[in-house]
């Protein structure tokens, strides 16, 4: 080779910015310009993905808090939560004591009327929030917790384990929820612990199926591959790497399950498999007053049923708000 011939390293690409033009070597463009191939590039790509998703989650939460439906739903939940926590301290009358004539229609002294034993319906509806909110949220939380564990295992490991657990999940989903819950509660008893366990067990397969789908979309991304290359355990990868990135669908499932849990618990109480009289439980009140509707005594059924409906609607408003923001992001 002659002295006049010189060997030059490729300059790469010229990157224009608002203030200057920068010449970057070709190897500096690997992460953004082409798929990562080396362990270091994969790890860097994974860090970038996680950082972007954290920023997206903060922005989503800001948008959720501004949605009117979310605000209304949270307000309704807070009202019933206050009633559940304070109970007899804020009710106009003792919900278990005779306060006036039987079956009095709504009036100034008794805005929701009285029941067949002369008890104030408003006080009983306010106090009845305690029974529902003591069982339904905890049952939904446990159902989501177990469902997340099962769904993570199914989605991450796949293969034969996914097939076996998938068949079990499909078998449970084919069963009628209310009938199965009624059978279990009738056999094991109607204590709050039993009702919580039964409802949680019924919700687990539904949540597991949702979480499995979310994990399948994440398990082959760069940040997961990076964690595997670092030698992290499967438990670490599932619950420290993947779980934060599938938190959106899980939060939606939790809010939806709370609404379903309220309805399921109230239905069990209506059928006699929940708290027994004289408990002011909403489902039990609807059951007690239902037979008097034909006699035009509607208020003993309407107001506790409206309380159930309001709490279920509130949970759905929150769930819809969260889901709408996540789908748009």
PyMOL commands that set and color helices and strands:
alter all, ss='L'
color gray80, all
select helices_A, chain A and resi 26-33+39-65+68-89+121-157+159-173+177-188+192-216+222-229+234-270+282-290+293-295+299-328
alter helices_A, ss='H'
color red, helices_A
select strands_A, chain A and resi 13-16+21-24
alter strands_A, ss='S'
color yellow, strands_A
deselect
rebuild
show_as cartoon
